[in-house]
Amino acid sequence: MSDKRTAVQQTGDAERALNELRDALAEVGVTLPSLWLDLAAYAGPGEVQLIELGRCNIDTARALAAARRAGRAAAVTR
C-alpha cells in the first residue's frame, strides 16, 4: 500500500480544515464570505491543498483584528 494519500483523502482533509476554521471564526462572530477551497491548487502536481480566505469588508477585518488581539491577551494571562 502506498504512503501517498488519495485525492479523496486530501480533499477530505482540506474540507475538514476549512470547516474547523469557519467554525472557529463563527465562535468569535466573524464570517468570511469568500472562505472556500482553492480549487486551482488541485490542478497542479503534488499534495498542496489551499484554503482561499478571500476578501472581506472593513467590519470583518476589524472583527478579525479584535479576535486576534483577544486571543493574544488570553495567551499572555495564562
C-alpha positions as CSV (number, residue, x, y, z in Angstrom):
1,M,0.0,0.0,0.0
2,S,1.3,3.4,-0.9
3,D,2.1,6.1,1.6
4,K,0.6,8.7,-0.7
5,R,-2.9,9.9,0.3
6,T,-5.6,9.7,-2.4
7,A,-7.2,12.8,-3.8
8,V,-10.3,11.9,-1.9
9,Q,-8.4,11.8,1.4
10,Q,-6.6,15.1,0.5
11,T,-9.9,16.8,-0.3
12,G,-11.5,15.5,2.9
13,D,-8.6,16.8,5.0
14,A,-8.9,20.2,3.3
15,E,-12.7,20.3,3.8
16,R,-12.3,19.4,7.5
17,A,-9.7,22.2,8.0
18,L,-12.0,24.6,6.2
19,N,-14.9,23.7,8.4
20,E,-12.7,24.0,11.5
21,L,-11.6,27.4,10.5
22,R,-15.2,28.5,9.6
23,D,-16.5,27.2,13.0
24,A,-13.7,28.9,14.9
25,L,-14.3,32.2,13.2
26,A,-18.0,31.9,13.8
27,E,-17.3,31.4,17.6
28,V,-15.9,34.9,17.6
29,G,-18.5,36.4,15.4
30,V,-16.5,36.5,12.1
31,T,-17.8,35.3,8.8
32,L,-15.5,35.3,5.7
33,P,-17.9,35.2,2.8
34,S,-15.2,34.1,0.3
35,L,-13.9,31.3,2.5
36,W,-13.6,28.2,0.3
37,L,-11.2,25.6,-1.0
38,D,-8.8,26.9,-3.7
39,L,-9.7,24.5,-6.5
40,A,-6.8,25.7,-8.6
41,A,-4.4,24.1,-6.2
42,Y,-5.9,20.7,-7.1
43,A,-4.9,21.1,-10.7
44,G,-1.2,21.2,-10.0
45,P,1.2,18.4,-9.1
46,G,1.9,17.5,-5.5
47,E,-0.2,17.3,-2.4
48,V,-0.9,21.0,-1.8
49,Q,-4.4,21.9,-0.6
50,L,-5.0,25.5,-0.1
51,I,-7.9,27.3,1.6
52,E,-9.0,30.6,0.0
53,L,-9.6,33.2,2.7
54,G,-10.9,35.6,0.1
55,R,-11.9,39.2,0.6
56,C,-13.8,40.8,3.5
57,N,-15.3,44.1,4.3
58,I,-13.9,46.6,6.8
59,D,-16.1,45.4,9.6
60,T,-15.0,41.8,9.2
61,A,-11.3,43.0,9.0
62,R,-11.8,44.8,12.3
63,A,-13.5,41.8,13.9
64,L,-10.6,39.6,12.8
65,A,-8.1,42.0,14.4
66,A,-10.1,42.1,17.6
67,A,-10.4,38.4,17.8
68,R,-6.6,38.1,17.2
69,R,-5.9,40.7,20.0
70,A,-8.3,38.9,22.3
71,G,-6.5,35.6,21.6
72,R,-3.1,37.1,22.3
73,A,-4.3,38.7,25.5
74,A,-5.7,35.4,26.7
75,A,-2.4,33.6,26.0
76,V,-0.5,36.2,27.9
77,T,-2.7,35.9,31.0
78,R,-2.4,32.1,31.3
